[in-house]
């Protein structure tokens, strides 16, 4: 899968440390943890851009 989109977020020190520690303990990158959480989100219907409102 080609990843073409980038998401930049701001974290405070506590949030960053929590994510960093969790990822380190799992032996994966922090971005991997974020992608896994996103994959677990419920499916939503995406409105067709061509449909009128």
Residue frames as a rotation matrix with the C-alpha (Angstrom) as fourth column:
UNK 1
0.584 0.812 0.000 0.00
0.812 -0.584 0.000 0.00
0.000 0.000 -1.000 0.00
UNK 2
-0.424 -0.692 0.585 1.36
0.679 -0.670 -0.301 3.38
0.600 0.269 0.753 -1.00
UNK 3
0.226 0.441 -0.869 1.01
0.885 -0.465 -0.006 6.08
-0.407 -0.767 -0.495 1.62
UNK 4
-0.243 -0.253 0.936 0.51
0.784 -0.619 0.036 9.46
0.571 0.743 0.349 0.00
UNK 5
0.559 0.553 0.618 -1.07
0.064 -0.772 0.633 11.51
0.827 -0.314 -0.467 2.78
UNK 6
-0.587 -0.750 -0.305 0.68
0.480 -0.019 -0.877 13.09
0.652 -0.662 0.371 5.75
UNK 7
0.662 0.747 0.062 -0.86
0.330 -0.365 0.871 14.06
0.673 -0.556 -0.488 9.07
UNK 8
-0.577 -0.803 0.146 0.95
0.241 -0.339 -0.909 16.43
0.780 -0.490 0.389 11.40
UNK 9
0.633 0.759 -0.152 -0.27
0.360 -0.115 0.926 16.68
0.685 -0.641 -0.346 14.97
UNK 10
-0.253 -0.654 0.713 0.94
-0.507 -0.538 -0.674 18.50
0.824 -0.532 -0.195 18.04
UNK 11
0.485 0.312 -0.817 1.35
0.480 0.686 0.547 16.55
0.731 -0.657 0.183 21.26
UNK 12
0.657 -0.340 0.673 2.29
-0.699 -0.610 0.374 17.78
0.283 -0.715 -0.639 24.68
UNK 13
-0.361 -0.932 0.013 5.24
-0.862 0.328 -0.387 16.12
0.356 -0.151 -0.922 26.42
UNK 14
-0.391 0.275 0.878 3.06
-0.597 0.651 -0.469 13.68
-0.701 -0.708 -0.090 28.37
UNK 15
0.714 0.700 -0.023 1.15
-0.430 0.412 -0.803 12.54
-0.553 0.583 0.595 25.26
UNK 16
0.473 -0.623 -0.623 4.37
-0.742 0.100 -0.663 12.16
0.475 0.776 -0.415 23.25
UNK 17
-0.534 -0.729 0.428 6.08
-0.842 0.415 -0.345 10.23
0.074 -0.545 -0.835 26.03
UNK 18
0.008 0.634 0.773 3.11
-0.520 0.663 -0.538 7.91
-0.854 -0.398 0.335 26.44
UNK 19
0.900 0.325 -0.292 2.98
-0.396 0.328 -0.857 7.14
-0.183 0.887 0.424 22.71
UNK 20
0.195 -0.924 -0.330 6.76
-0.823 0.029 -0.567 6.81
0.533 0.382 -0.755 22.46
UNK 21
-0.515 -0.386 0.765 6.96
-0.804 0.528 -0.275 4.43
-0.298 -0.757 -0.582 25.42
UNK 22
0.379 0.754 0.537 4.07
-0.402 0.657 -0.638 2.29
-0.833 0.026 0.552 24.18
UNK 23
0.872 -0.080 -0.482 5.55
-0.463 0.180 -0.868 2.02
0.156 0.980 0.120 20.68
UNK 24
-0.116 -0.993 0.022 9.01
-0.903 0.096 -0.418 1.29
0.413 -0.069 -0.908 22.08
UNK 25
-0.330 0.061 0.942 7.63
-0.681 0.675 -0.283 -1.50
-0.653 -0.735 -0.181 24.29
UNK 26
0.675 0.654 0.342 5.87
-0.175 0.592 -0.787 -2.99
-0.717 0.471 0.514 21.24
UNK 27
-0.278 -0.892 0.356 8.98
0.321 0.263 0.910 -2.61
-0.905 0.367 0.213 19.08
UNK 28
0.080 0.375 0.924 7.19
0.997 -0.047 -0.067 -0.56
0.019 0.926 -0.377 16.42
UNK 29
-0.835 -0.340 0.433 7.17
0.399 -0.916 0.049 3.03
0.379 0.214 0.900 15.19
UNK 30
-0.700 0.596 -0.394 4.83
0.084 -0.479 -0.874 5.57
-0.710 -0.644 0.285 16.73
UNK 31
-0.511 0.512 -0.691 3.21
-0.850 -0.417 0.321 6.04
-0.123 0.752 0.648 13.33
UNK 32
-0.746 0.224 -0.627 2.37
-0.048 0.922 0.385 2.32
0.664 0.317 -0.677 13.30
UNK 33
-0.775 0.465 -0.428 0.46
0.567 0.209 -0.797 2.71
-0.281 -0.860 -0.426 16.57
UNK 34
-0.526 0.580 -0.623 -1.53
-0.415 -0.814 -0.407 5.65
-0.742 0.045 0.669 15.18
UNK 35
-0.574 0.298 -0.763 -2.35
-0.752 0.177 0.635 3.77
0.324 0.938 0.123 11.96
UNK 36
-0.831 0.265 -0.490 -3.55
0.345 0.935 -0.079 0.76
0.437 -0.235 -0.868 13.99
UNK 37
-0.643 0.626 -0.442 -5.90
0.307 -0.318 -0.897 2.97
-0.702 -0.712 0.013 15.99
UNK 38
-0.469 0.452 -0.759 -7.25
-0.770 -0.630 0.100 4.52
-0.433 0.632 0.643 12.78
UNK 39
-0.750 0.153 -0.644 -7.87
-0.356 0.726 0.588 1.05
0.558 0.670 -0.490 11.29
UNK 40
-0.801 0.415 -0.432 -9.99
0.594 0.641 -0.485 0.19
0.076 -0.646 -0.760 14.35
UNK 41
-0.766 0.560 -0.316 -12.30
-0.409 -0.803 -0.433 3.19
-0.496 -0.202 0.845 13.92
UNK 42
-0.036 0.833 0.553 -15.85
0.346 0.529 -0.775 2.32
-0.938 0.164 -0.307 12.87
UNK 43
-0.688 -0.112 0.717 -16.62
0.725 -0.050 0.687 2.45
-0.041 0.992 0.116 9.17
UNK 44
-0.204 0.633 -0.747 -18.42
0.053 -0.755 -0.654 5.60
-0.977 -0.173 0.120 8.05
UNK 45
0.424 0.412 0.807 -20.30
0.844 0.142 -0.517 6.30
-0.327 0.900 -0.287 4.88
UNK 46
-0.608 -0.646 -0.461 -18.36
0.330 -0.734 0.594 8.66
-0.722 0.208 0.659 2.65
UNK 47
0.456 0.835 -0.308 -20.61
0.098 -0.391 -0.915 11.00
-0.885 0.387 -0.260 0.71
UNK 48
0.063 -0.354 0.933 -20.09
0.975 0.221 0.018 10.93
-0.213 0.909 0.359 -3.05
UNK 49
-0.584 -0.407 -0.702 -18.61
0.326 -0.910 0.257 14.27
-0.744 -0.079 0.664 -4.09
UNK 50
-0.972 0.181 0.147 -20.75
0.101 -0.245 0.964 14.24
0.210 0.953 0.220 -7.26
UNK 51
-0.220 0.949 -0.225 -24.09
0.919 0.279 0.277 14.00
0.326 -0.146 -0.934 -5.41
UNK 52
-0.281 0.206 0.937 -26.02
-0.092 -0.978 0.187 17.24
0.955 -0.034 0.294 -4.83
UNK 53
-0.988 -0.135 -0.070 -26.74
0.064 0.051 -0.997 18.16
0.138 -0.990 -0.042 -1.20
